[in-house]
Amino acid sequence: AEQIRSLRESIIQGANASQNGRPLFAGNAAGSAAYDANGTYLGDNGSVDLPITSGVTMQVNRTGPQIFGTPNADPMQGDVFQLLGTLATAVANGDTATIGQGITAIDTASRRVATAQVQLGSSAKQLDDLSNTLEDGKVALKSGISNKENIDFAEAIINMKTREAAYQAAIQATAKVIQPSLMD
């Protein structure tokens, strides 16, 4: 029972993890924690959507209830914190029927967490693919710019002088063929 209570406290601490002073599982709610010490959700159901490319956004968060479940009057159907509290009490009292129900409910909670992991993993994969595509485009763009900027100056000058000489010769030939008159 004490190990289960300790595990519950550990999960509450994990549920209150934060990034840049913002709780990861609190949705858009202000505050420093998503759950209080009793396992009560302090956040909201807001999604955090970040722009990925022009006109495209992606939800980059999951709320506490999406991960840990929602509270319920029946703790065996409630969130992980209710479930673990009830399971710890059942173990302390030797209530094998409730322990059996609790194990089944823990399996359901584990599947909920696994589903959230798959969803976030899929989003991370999409971001990685987009990042790789953008990086490939960046390399191609730099290569194209490099091909234009890094010309051989000696060759470019020779080509320019050849064309200039041909142009001057064409002008001289035209001047000899067409004699300017007083009108010209």
Residue frames as qw, qx, qy, qz and C-alpha x, y, z in Angstrom:
[[0.000, 0.886, 0.464, 0.000, 0.00, 0.00, 0.00],
 [0.299, -0.803, 0.106, 0.505, 2.84, 2.38, 0.82],
 [0.410, -0.129, 0.604, 0.671, 4.56, 1.62, -2.48],
 [0.205, 0.628, 0.658, 0.361, 1.34, 2.38, -4.36],
 [0.145, -0.939, -0.241, 0.199, 0.95, 5.67, -2.46],
 [0.407, -0.579, 0.344, 0.617, 4.57, 6.50, -3.21],
 [0.373, 0.204, 0.685, 0.591, 4.00, 5.70, -6.89],
 [0.076, 0.838, 0.530, 0.102, 0.92, 7.96, -6.85],
 [0.251, -0.878, 0.014, 0.408, 2.97, 10.85, -5.45],
 [0.441, -0.291, 0.550, 0.646, 5.66, 10.23, -8.04],
 [0.294, 0.488, 0.685, 0.454, 3.11, 10.33, -10.86],
 [0.050, -0.936, -0.327, 0.117, 1.68, 13.59, -9.47],
 [0.349, -0.690, 0.276, 0.571, 5.18, 15.07, -9.55],
 [0.385, 0.025, 0.688, 0.615, 5.61, 13.88, -13.14],
 [0.169, 0.727, 0.634, 0.202, 2.21, 15.32, -14.04],
 [0.139, -0.950, -0.121, 0.250, 3.45, 18.69, -12.78],
 [0.630, -0.078, 0.323, 0.702, 6.48, 18.71, -15.06],
 [0.207, 0.911, 0.166, -0.315, 6.99, 22.07, -16.69],
 [0.637, 0.248, 0.283, 0.673, 8.81, 23.64, -19.60],
 [0.182, 0.369, 0.056, 0.910, 9.85, 27.29, -19.38],
 [0.117, 0.029, 0.517, -0.848, 7.81, 27.70, -16.20],
 [0.647, 0.057, -0.144, -0.747, 4.64, 26.38, -17.82],
 [0.600, -0.106, 0.762, -0.217, 3.09, 23.05, -16.71],
 [0.037, 0.172, -0.821, -0.543, 3.06, 20.59, -19.62],
 [0.106, -0.331, -0.924, -0.160, -0.32, 19.03, -18.87],
 [0.031, 0.493, 0.517, -0.699, -2.31, 22.12, -17.72],
 [0.365, 0.728, 0.537, 0.218, -3.59, 23.15, -21.16],
 [0.264, 0.626, 0.065, 0.731, -3.65, 26.95, -21.32],
 [0.533, -0.800, -0.272, -0.039, -4.20, 27.52, -17.60],
 [0.143, 0.751, -0.419, 0.490, -1.92, 29.86, -15.72],
 [0.778, -0.564, 0.203, -0.188, -0.13, 28.51, -12.69],
 [0.019, 0.668, -0.744, -0.003, 2.87, 26.49, -11.75],
 [0.255, -0.103, 0.957, -0.097, 1.25, 23.04, -11.49],
 [0.451, -0.075, -0.631, -0.627, -1.26, 20.94, -13.41],
 [0.695, -0.405, -0.581, -0.121, -2.29, 18.92, -10.33],
 [0.344, -0.725, 0.359, -0.477, -2.37, 19.71, -6.63],
 [0.060, -0.399, 0.879, -0.255, -1.03, 17.35, -3.96],
 [0.615, 0.102, 0.638, -0.452, -4.41, 15.55, -3.78],
 [0.331, 0.103, 0.834, 0.430, -4.42, 14.82, -7.52],
 [0.310, 0.772, 0.467, -0.300, -7.04, 17.45, -8.38],
 [0.531, 0.380, 0.383, 0.654, -6.63, 18.88, -11.88],
 [0.150, -0.685, -0.181, 0.689, -5.88, 22.61, -11.84],
 [0.157, -0.177, 0.521, 0.820, -5.59, 23.13, -15.60],
 [0.593, 0.456, 0.160, -0.644, -8.08, 23.54, -18.42],
 [0.782, 0.245, 0.561, 0.119, -8.78, 21.69, -21.65],
 [0.314, 0.880, -0.157, -0.321, -7.07, 24.27, -23.86],
 [0.898, 0.195, 0.191, 0.346, -4.82, 23.12, -26.64],
 [0.238, -0.742, 0.316, 0.541, -1.44, 24.61, -27.42],
 [0.752, 0.549, 0.321, 0.174, -1.24, 25.04, -31.19],
 [0.326, -0.635, 0.321, 0.622, 2.00, 26.21, -32.73],
 [0.611, 0.717, -0.122, -0.312, 2.53, 27.37, -36.31],
 [0.810, -0.132, 0.478, 0.312, 4.50, 24.83, -38.30],
 [0.355, 0.101, 0.483, 0.794, 4.48, 26.36, -41.77],
 [0.197, 0.040, -0.113, -0.973, 2.48, 29.06, -43.47],
 [0.647, -0.100, -0.214, -0.725, -1.17, 28.46, -42.59],
 [0.795, -0.102, -0.596, -0.045, -0.48, 25.16, -40.79],
 [0.319, -0.599, 0.511, -0.528, -0.59, 24.68, -37.03],
 [0.665, -0.017, -0.746, 0.027, -0.12, 21.60, -34.89],
 [0.666, -0.673, 0.041, -0.319, -1.35, 20.78, -31.39],
 [0.483, 0.473, -0.648, 0.351, 1.77, 20.13, -29.34],
 [0.204, -0.301, 0.688, -0.628, 0.24, 19.30, -25.98],
 [0.526, -0.353, -0.744, -0.213, -2.05, 16.87, -24.25],
 [0.393, -0.606, 0.193, -0.665, -3.99, 17.89, -21.17],
 [0.210, -0.312, 0.827, -0.418, -3.90, 16.09, -17.85],
 [0.742, 0.133, 0.446, -0.482, -7.32, 14.42, -18.33],
 [0.761, 0.510, -0.310, -0.254, -6.24, 13.15, -21.76],
 [0.390, 0.468, -0.765, 0.211, -3.23, 11.45, -20.18],
 [0.015, 0.150, -0.836, 0.528, -4.26, 10.60, -16.62],
 [0.201, -0.472, -0.847, -0.138, -8.05, 10.36, -17.01],
 [0.252, -0.506, -0.050, -0.823, -10.92, 12.37, -15.56],
 [0.160, -0.097, 0.758, -0.625, -12.18, 12.23, -11.98],
 [0.528, -0.255, -0.641, -0.496, -15.30, 10.14, -11.41],
 [0.639, -0.483, 0.214, -0.560, -17.64, 9.46, -8.52],
 [0.990, -0.117, 0.072, 0.026, -16.54, 5.83, -8.85],
 [0.229, -0.809, 0.490, 0.230, -12.78, 5.99, -8.17],
 [0.660, -0.070, 0.700, 0.264, -12.24, 2.74, -10.09],
 [0.520, 0.651, 0.467, 0.295, -13.51, 4.58, -13.19],
 [0.084, -0.976, -0.018, 0.198, -11.75, 7.86, -12.31],
 [0.383, 0.823, -0.407, 0.102, -8.33, 9.24, -13.04],
 [0.716, 0.234, -0.582, 0.306, -5.07, 7.49, -12.21],
 [0.032, 0.376, -0.553, 0.743, -4.74, 9.33, -8.91],
 [0.717, -0.221, 0.176, -0.637, -8.17, 8.22, -7.68],
 [0.919, 0.126, -0.350, -0.131, -7.47, 4.70, -8.89],
 [0.550, 0.311, -0.621, 0.464, -4.12, 4.42, -7.15],
 [0.254, -0.362, 0.466, -0.766, -5.52, 5.89, -3.92],
 [0.849, -0.113, 0.045, -0.514, -8.37, 3.38, -3.92],
 [0.861, 0.227, -0.451, 0.068, -6.01, 0.54, -4.82],
 [0.246, 0.403, -0.643, 0.603, -3.65, 1.45, -1.95],
 [0.531, -0.268, 0.384, -0.706, -6.58, 1.41, 0.47],
 [0.929, 0.056, -0.165, -0.328, -7.76, -1.96, -0.93],
 [0.676, 0.318, -0.596, 0.295, -4.28, -3.45, -0.49],
 [0.041, -0.373, 0.599, -0.707, -4.06, -2.12, 3.08],
 [0.668, -0.122, 0.331, -0.655, -7.48, -3.63, 3.87],
 [0.281, -0.127, 0.946, 0.099, -6.87, -6.90, 1.98],
 [0.625, 0.494, 0.319, -0.513, -9.86, -6.32, -0.34],
 [0.436, -0.135, 0.757, 0.468, -8.96, -8.74, -3.15],
 [0.415, 0.664, 0.614, 0.100, -12.06, -7.96, -5.26],
 [0.098, 0.973, 0.022, -0.206, -11.16, -4.26, -5.43],
 [0.366, -0.582, 0.579, 0.439, -7.52, -5.15, -6.08],
 [0.514, 0.219, 0.756, 0.340, -8.60, -7.25, -9.08],
 [0.294, 0.871, 0.392, 0.031, -10.75, -4.39, -10.42],
 [0.177, -0.902, 0.198, 0.340, -7.86, -2.00, -9.81],
 [0.489, -0.285, 0.664, 0.489, -5.45, -4.06, -11.87],
 [0.433, 0.541, 0.655, 0.301, -7.91, -4.07, -14.77],
 [0.071, 0.973, 0.200, -0.087, -8.39, -0.31, -14.42],
 [0.363, -0.702, 0.398, 0.466, -4.60, 0.20, -14.39],
 [0.523, 0.114, 0.693, 0.483, -4.40, -1.65, -17.71],
 [0.266, 0.822, 0.474, 0.168, -6.99, 0.76, -19.14],
 [0.170, -0.949, 0.072, 0.254, -5.02, 3.75, -17.79],
 [0.518, -0.393, 0.560, 0.514, -1.82, 2.34, -19.29],
 [0.471, 0.443, 0.641, 0.414, -3.50, 2.08, -22.70],
 [0.082, 0.962, 0.259, -0.024, -4.65, 5.71, -22.40],
 [0.326, -0.794, 0.331, 0.392, -1.06, 6.82, -21.73],
 [0.548, -0.069, 0.678, 0.484, 0.23, 4.64, -24.59],
 [0.383, 0.724, 0.530, 0.220, -2.33, 6.19, -26.95],
 [0.052, -0.985, 0.006, 0.164, -1.16, 9.68, -26.00],
 [0.480, -0.539, 0.526, 0.451, 2.45, 8.61, -26.54],
 [0.542, 0.283, 0.672, 0.418, 1.61, 7.31, -30.00],
 [0.230, 0.904, 0.350, 0.084, -0.20, 10.54, -30.90],
 [0.197, -0.923, 0.220, 0.245, 2.69, 12.70, -29.72],
 [0.576, -0.284, 0.629, 0.439, 5.20, 10.38, -31.39],
 [0.507, 0.561, 0.578, 0.308, 3.30, 10.69, -34.65],
 [0.079, 0.991, 0.103, -0.020, 3.37, 14.49, -34.35],
 [0.416, -0.724, 0.428, 0.346, 7.08, 14.40, -33.59],
 [0.619, 0.072, 0.658, 0.424, 7.68, 12.22, -36.66],
 [0.374, 0.813, 0.402, 0.196, 5.74, 14.67, -38.83],
 [0.132, -0.971, 0.134, 0.147, 7.86, 17.51, -37.47],
 [0.563, -0.439, 0.572, 0.404, 11.06, 15.56, -38.12],
 [0.580, 0.394, 0.607, 0.375, 9.97, 14.82, -41.70],
 [0.193, 0.951, 0.221, 0.096, 9.09, 18.48, -42.25],
 [0.349, -0.842, 0.310, 0.270, 12.41, 19.56, -40.75],
 [0.620, -0.149, 0.627, 0.447, 14.30, 17.18, -43.05],
 [0.468, 0.664, 0.503, 0.295, 12.36, 18.45, -46.07],
 [0.002, -0.999, -0.024, 0.024, 13.12, 22.05, -45.15],
 [0.502, -0.639, 0.462, 0.355, 16.78, 21.21, -44.57],
 [0.629, 0.182, 0.617, 0.436, 16.98, 19.53, -48.00],
 [0.301, 0.866, 0.340, 0.208, 15.39, 22.60, -49.58],
 [0.258, -0.932, 0.169, 0.190, 17.85, 24.83, -47.76],
 [0.599, -0.338, 0.570, 0.450, 20.80, 22.79, -49.05],
 [0.533, 0.485, 0.571, 0.394, 19.41, 22.90, -52.63],
 [0.094, 0.978, 0.179, 0.057, 18.88, 26.65, -52.38],
 [0.393, -0.795, 0.348, 0.305, 22.40, 27.24, -51.07],
 [0.643, -0.033, 0.616, 0.453, 23.78, 25.03, -53.82],
 [0.417, 0.730, 0.454, 0.295, 21.91, 27.02, -56.47],
 [0.095, -0.993, 0.041, 0.061, 23.12, 30.32, -55.03],
 [0.570, -0.552, 0.478, 0.376, 26.63, 28.96, -54.82],
 [0.640, 0.282, 0.568, 0.434, 26.52, 27.91, -58.48],
 [0.261, 0.889, 0.277, 0.256, 25.50, 31.44, -59.45],
 [0.250, -0.955, 0.156, 0.028, 27.87, 33.30, -57.15],
 [0.600, -0.529, 0.529, 0.285, 30.95, 31.10, -57.42],
 [0.776, 0.627, 0.065, 0.023, 31.62, 31.47, -61.12],
 [0.743, -0.118, 0.185, 0.632, 35.13, 31.25, -62.54],
 [0.034, 0.874, 0.057, -0.481, 36.10, 34.92, -62.95],
 [0.206, -0.431, 0.621, 0.621, 38.78, 34.30, -65.55],
 [0.237, 0.293, 0.863, 0.337, 36.36, 32.33, -67.71],
 [0.126, 0.814, 0.525, -0.212, 33.62, 34.93, -67.21],
 [0.060, -0.776, 0.184, 0.600, 35.96, 37.77, -68.25],
 [0.218, -0.183, 0.767, 0.575, 37.13, 35.85, -71.34],
 [0.207, 0.534, 0.806, 0.149, 33.51, 35.17, -72.35],
 [0.051, 0.873, 0.296, -0.383, 32.59, 38.81, -71.79],
 [0.126, -0.636, 0.409, 0.642, 35.59, 40.10, -73.83],
 [0.258, 0.082, 0.848, 0.456, 34.81, 37.63, -76.65],
 [0.158, 0.716, 0.680, 0.007, 31.24, 38.84, -76.81],
 [0.051, -0.855, -0.050, 0.514, 32.35, 42.44, -76.60],
 [0.213, -0.388, 0.617, 0.651, 34.78, 41.92, -79.49],
 [0.222, 0.359, 0.845, 0.329, 32.04, 40.25, -81.57],
 [0.071, 0.844, 0.476, -0.237, 29.71, 43.16, -80.80],
 [0.115, -0.745, 0.225, 0.617, 32.34, 45.75, -81.78],
 [0.242, -0.115, 0.773, 0.576, 33.07, 43.83, -85.01],
 [0.193, 0.596, 0.769, 0.126, 29.35, 43.74, -85.83],
 [0.011, 0.886, 0.218, -0.410, 29.08, 47.49, -85.25],
 [0.172, -0.572, 0.474, 0.647, 32.12, 48.18, -87.46],
 [0.255, 0.150, 0.846, 0.444, 30.83, 45.90, -90.23],
 [0.144, 0.765, 0.625, -0.060, 27.45, 47.60, -90.12],
 [0.075, -0.833, 0.017, 0.548, 29.09, 51.03, -90.21],
 [0.201, -0.345, 0.646, 0.651, 31.04, 50.10, -93.37],
 [0.200, 0.363, 0.854, 0.314, 28.03, 48.59, -95.13],
 [0.005, -0.864, -0.492, -0.105, 25.60, 51.37, -94.27],
 [0.395, 0.157, -0.073, 0.902, 27.29, 54.69, -94.85],
 [0.061, -0.685, -0.515, 0.512, 25.77, 57.44, -92.78],
 [0.279, 0.612, 0.374, 0.639, 24.34, 60.27, -94.77],
 [0.041, 0.290, -0.193, 0.936, 23.86, 63.86, -93.79],
 [0.629, -0.425, -0.247, -0.603, 20.37, 62.90, -92.67],
 [0.813, -0.262, -0.491, 0.170, 21.76, 60.23, -90.33]]
